[in-house]
Amino acid sequence: MPYAPMTKNLHVCLSPALIPQYHVEDYIVVIVDIFRATSSICYGIDNGAEAIIPVAEVEECMAYRTKGLDYLLAAERNGEVVNGFDFGNSPFSYTKEKVAGKTVVLTTTNGTQALHLSRSAKRIVIGSFLNLTALSTWLKVQKENILLVCAGWKNNFNLEDTIFSGAVIEQLKANDFKLDDPAIAANDLYQLAKDDLPAYLAKTSHSERLKKLGIEKDIAFCLNVDISTSIPVLEGEKLVKLS
């Protein structure tokens, strides 16, 4: 009887609130927080940051101040930089001039929370439009189930993370993956948005929040496709460049 290769699952978790419904230890998890955490992480690692340490709480981030380490501390809540920190999660804070050779400790409203809830996964990597094709190419050859975890907004569904997940699925779906309903829905949404991502995602609530803060340029930057080939991967407590 000929050998039949095992079908791998390609699933989408539409909100961190749904993570307990998945056995994340059975998956490679991709954390997705397009506006703006995972975009900034990908950009920072691509620009030579030695590591980015994701922490769940502002207090954890501030605690690094007392350790006497030459780390940059980044904290964002509700789209704004938390007082007393070096910067937040704008991609323009993660330029080569600012982060090359540095370690950044980062906490955000949604993205770092989703990551911490996924820590028992077989592996955790970071996805954004910036590294879409590099990430998808790597995922294609992995022999594990894949779970795309959308950071959403305060445990709710959002469009931008779901549509990015659909973009990954578009590149992987021909490779014998078994999709769940959220993955199918994400890919369907991507079909609606793909011809003009900025126009489609301009209607998102997170986009509106960022516009009110006067940072439309961050939104535009986060929708750049394939300007990076770096894939951040969690090694211990640190996100580093996948070798």
N, C-alpha and C positions, 0 to 999 in steps of 0.2 A: 504494500500500500504506500503510495507516495507521501512524503513528509509534507504536512500542511503547516505553514508558519503560523504562530500564534498572533491573533489580531490584538493590536494594542488599542487602549482606550485614549481618546482625545476629548477631554471634558472641560467645561467652563463653569466656574463658580461665580455667580453673578454679584455676590456681595460677601464681605467677610463674615456677616451674620450666618451665612450658610456653610461655612467651613466645617463645623461639626458634623454636617451631613455626609462628608466625604472622609474616607480613610486616607488622609494625606500621606501616611507612611507608605502607601502603595504607588505613589506618583513622584515624578519630577514635577515640581511646582514652578510656574512662571508667575512672578508678581507683576501686576500691571496697574500703574497709577499715572496715566498719561499727562494729566494736568496737576502736579508737575513732578512729583517725586521720582518716579522711575526714569523719566526723561532726563532729569538732572543727574541722577546716579550714573546713567549710561554716559552722559556727556563728561562728567567728572572723571570717571575711570578712563575714558578715551583720552582725556587731556592729561593723564599721567598721575592722577591721585593714587597714592600708594595703597590706600584702603578707605572704605567708607563703613563706619560702624553704625548699623541701624539700631536705635533704641526706641522703646515704646512710649516712654514718658519724658516730659520736659525735665523733671527732677533727675532722672538717670543721666540725661545729657549734661546738665549743669554739674553733676557730681564729677565729671571728668576734669572740671576746672581745678579741683583740689588735688589732682593726682600728679601735678607738676609735669605733665606731658605737653609737648608742643603740638597739640591737636587743635584743629579748627572746630568750633562748635556751631551747629546749625539747628535751628528750631523754628518750626512753622505751626501755627494754629489758625484755622479759619482763613487761610490764605495770606496771613501776615507774619512777618518776622516777630518772634517773641523777644521782648525787651531783654537786653543783657547778653544777646548771642551775636556771633560774628555775622551770620546771615541766615536766610531761611532756605527755601527750596526753589528759588528762581534759577533756571539754567544759566543765566548770565553771572551767577555767583560761582560757577564751576568751570571758569575758563582756565586755560593753561597757566596764565600768570598768577592766578590765585591758589590753585590746588596742586600743581605739579610737585610730586615728591612729598605731599602732605597726607596726613590721615584726618578725615572729617568724621565727626560724630553727629549723626542726624536723627531728628525725630520730626514726624509730620502728622497731620490730622488723620490721614487714611492709610497711606502706603506702608509706613513702618509698622502700623498695627496689623495689617494683613500679613506682613512677613512674619511677625512674631507668632501669630496664630497658626502659621504653616510650618513651624520649625521642625516638626517630626517628619517632614518629607524626605524622600531619598536624596534629593538635591534641590536647591533653590537657586534659580537664576532670575535675572531682571530683564523685562521687556519694555520696549518703547518703539515708536515709529522710527526713531533714529537708528536702531539696530535691527529693524524688522527682518530683513533678508538674512543677515548673518545668524540671527537667533533661529529663524525657521530652518535654515540649512543644517544647523547643529541639531535641532530637535528631530529632524527627519531620520537621522542615523542612530538615535538613542533606542535602546531596547526596552524601555520602560513606558508605562502609562504616563500621560501628560495631563496636568491640570492647570489651566489658566485661571488665576485668582484675580478677579477684578476688585480693586480697592474700593471702588464706589465713592459715595460721600456719606460719612457717618452711618455706615451699615446699610445704606440704601443703594439701589441700582443706579448706575449712570451710563450715559450713551458712549462717552469717549473710550472708556476701558473695554466696554463690550464690543465696540466696533473694531478696536485694535485686535481683540481676541479673534474676531471674524477675519481680520486680515491675515493672521497667523494660520488660521484654519484653511483659508483659501490656498495657501502655499503647501499645506500638509495633507489635504483631504484626499488627494489621489494616491496616498501612500498606505493604503490598507488600514487606516485608523477607523475605529468605531466611534462615531459621534453621539453625544447625548443631546437631548432637546435644547438645552441652553447653547450648546455649540452650534447646532443647526440654526437657531434663532440669531446668534451672533454673526454667523456667516451671511444670513439673509440681510441683516442690517448693514453689513459691510457692502453688499451689492448695491444697496440704496445710496450709500455715502461715497463709494470709492472714486467716482468721477470728479468730485470736488469736496474733498474732506474739510477744508476750512469753512466752506459755505454750510455744509451739513452740520458740522459741530459748533458753528456759531450760535445755534439755537439751544445749546446745552446750558443747564443751570449753573454748572461750575464755570463755564465760559463767562456767563453774566456776572458771577461773583468777582472773577478776576478783572473784568472790564471796570467794575465799580471801584476797584483798587488802582485803576490806571495802568494795568500791566498787560495790555493786549499783545505786546511784543512777545511775552512769554508764551501765550497761546499759539501764536504764529510759529515760534521756534519749535515748540513741541510737536508740530505737525510736519516737520521736515522728515522726509523718508530716506533712509539708507545713507545718512551722512557719517555713520560709525560702523565699524566692524567688531567693536569690543562687546563682549558679553560678560557683565558682572555676575559672579557666582559667590554664594555664601560659603566661606571656609572658616569654620569655627564661629567666631563672633564678627568676622569682617567680610565685607564684600570686596572682592579683588577681581582682577581681570582673568577670565578663563584662559588658560594656556593651551 
